[in-house]
Amino acid sequence: MRTAARATPLLVAQTRSISSLPRATFTALRAVVTPAVNKDIRFYSSKSFPEHNVIAMPALSPTMTQGGIGTWQKAVGDEVQPGDVLVEIETDKAQMDFECQEEGFVAKILIDQGAKDVPVGKPIAIFVEDKDDVAAFESFTLEDLEGGAPAAAAPAAAEAKEEAAPAAAAAPAAGASQASSASSGNVKASPYAKKTAADRGIDISQVQGSGPSGRVVKDDVDSYKAPQAAAQPAAAAQPAVAAYAPESASGAAFTDIPATNMRKIIATRLAESKQQIPHYYLTVEINMDKINKLRQVLNSSADGQYKLSVNDFVIKASALSLKKVPEANSAWLGESIRQYNNADICVAVATPTGLITPIVPAAETKGLADISSQVRELAGRARSGKLAPHEYQGGTFTISNLGMFGVKNFSAIINQPQACILAVGGSQQKVVVDETSESGFGVQNVMEVTLSCDHRVVDGAVGATFLQAFREYMEQPLKMML
């Protein structure tokens, strides 16, 4: 087998250049079987096969370590032309097409459709240049690849095996010698120390003596503590607490739904964020009367060109507030705090497979109509799994809005490595004091927002200052137009 020395992240350089396509597509080049290969080499296995190329599981995003196999667009024996889609790959956030850039034929599909958790770099298909060679791979398996090794590596492996054999033989001999020494009573110890150790089940040979010439005395036995290393594997081997599994006379009482790659990544990232980031929360009320009136006026004169939502105003107000309070537009890097110059706003979107956060870049420079159309377009492609990696990875600030579900307020988990996330609730009518009214009170439409902050980056006063700026823009929406 001949492989080329091209690394597995086969398409990173292509990502931005294809973002204008209707669906994110990626280039499948020749992939190496192991990262250690750095030049063209020939592998040998227990069987003889014609010259062929291995297509490995690609890394379609910087954070991808494994993925799922979707629908194979090519079958065994099919001809492949440059630009043809070979297979759909399920990443942690989306379903993406994987294209070939070479001419040839599919000789063998090694990973079936529907496979989950396939590691990046694992071979998924065999590719040949001559169609007559396809039949030779009918019985080809992953074992044929794994059994092969570079010829140059064989002598080294044999030499390592020869060196390991004497070492393995020496280890039992050394252990037997130590056991013999301990059991023969050659340890220097006082009779009282030996009796105390025997009563407590302590191996006297393991006790460090403090007496003359290293003699073990009773105080040494009293202060001896058994090594804890042996207890760790036992603790690790304890099974997880079993989930509740009720029984039902009428049939199955529950259904176990396999977790998708996306759901696993979401679970891991959120757990890490909650455990590692010192969250704190700030909540304010926003008077929505002026925004509701302005939104109604703008939408009535839109002539179908746009339809503004409350969330569009929230995105714009957040971006402008971040420019006013740049400390909130930051990220914790461990040794430094990175402060961003643009407000790239992530908008949380619920999809059938989980939460995803497409990005509105430089939102402070965009008008409300542009923000509205871009969010709608990104959300639509997010729900169908057609976002390119750069459209959902990154961002400087996140907004999560559950107001449309009737949620009054909630606290969101920070999207690492960002420092803040804004949780937006729904509008509620509230009776307030109104000195201009004859009754002395009035009714306002009020919306609650809660800012979750990373205390390593954003101090309480900074978070409060951001919310003051945000409330000012929301309650005086014409300032967003300036």
Phi, psi and omega in degrees: 000136179248128179240153178262157188269047179256137187287161186292322175292084197280356195218009185302319182292343183268350193301308186290328183290344182251007186295341181277352179290155181297335177218139181298125179235153186223156188264125177262111176255182176293131182246143180280155180282321178231147180296342184287342183287125180232013174201167180295126178223165178248132179259154178234147177224186183289346178238163180254127181231151177298166179299136185206166178243148180254129173262121183258161177298122185275160171263104185271002175205159182299333183262359185284125175244342177204164182204179179246154179263120177272223183278128173284121180274347177235141178256171178299131181095345180290142176281143180241128176251155178306129181098349178288141176282124180274311185201156173268134181247128177267113178267190180287348183229341187202169175256123187233147175280142181242109186266153172261151181238013181229158175274147177161201184223145176282117182265328182201136171258116187270333181239123185285160176301139179093353180295140181246161173054043176278120183295145175300133180097348179285134180300135180240342182200160177245138187232130178235159181269338183248124182298332180294341181276351185299316184299332182292346184256014182300322182260010182292137180227172176298330180297328178294329176284312183292332179285338179281147177211152178303140182301325181294337183279342184298312179299321180296319180295319179296319180296318179297324180293320180295322180290327183288329184297309178298323180296319179294324180289328182287329183298311178298324181297317179295318180297320181294323179296316180297318181296321180296319180296318182292321185282342183278355177078026181279356180290133177282112181205151177287152179304321180295321178295319179297318181295317180298317180296318179296319180296327183265000179072029181262134175286110185299335181289344181268355183269130178279122182278143179246359181278186179302134180057031178077019181293136179275126178246174185300322180299327178294320179293319181298324184268000183288136176236129182294145177302141182268354185299324183291338182281338184294313178300323180296319179293321180292333183281349181295131182290154176294156179298127183292141178288152179296126182233085182291158176254145181227134180288337184268002180138198181298133183266353180202165177228126176271117182261119180301137179282131176285165176302320180297317180294322179296318180295318178300315181299316181294313184294317182293321178296317178298317181297314183292328182278327189260335184259128175283089181288146161216162193229139178231133183235136175225160175257140181243130173282116187262005186299314183291321179294320180298320179291315179297318179299318180295319180294314182295318180292327181290338180253014185281340183054036178077002182283333179202165174216103185284140175248167176300324182297329177296319177293323179297317180297313181296314180296322179296316182297316179293324178293325178293328176291327177285323182237076185295342178298332179280346181262059190223174178217145178273124181248007179095295179263352181204168174246123180267123179254124187271148181271336178246154177262093177268103190269122173272134180244117182292128181233128177278130177236167180301335182257357179142186184274139176221151186235082175296155190249135168260100185288144177047052184296337180293340181266355186258149174280168182298321180294318179295317178299316182299312182292323181291320179295317179298317181293317179294318180296321178296316179288332177294318181291335178262006176070035185244019178280142171280153184307318183290350180272351178224356180255123182116222183085160183243346184201143184239144176238129176238119185243116176246014182299327181292346178263007179083012179282128182282313177201159177196168178244127183262157178269134185296139179270098183300147000269017179298164183256346184215153170216138183254120178263123187249125177263183181272163179282141178229143174281135185221136177279126181229162177290131179223102184290341180278348181270147179296326180281345181086001178214164179213178181242128178240151169271116187241137177238134177261136174233143180236125179261119173268128185237147172272112186292346175291334186247313188248112175285164184303318181295324179293316178298319179294322179295320177299314181294328176297315179296319180297315180296323179297315179294321182289324182273344173234069190297339179295339178293338177291340183275347185287000000 
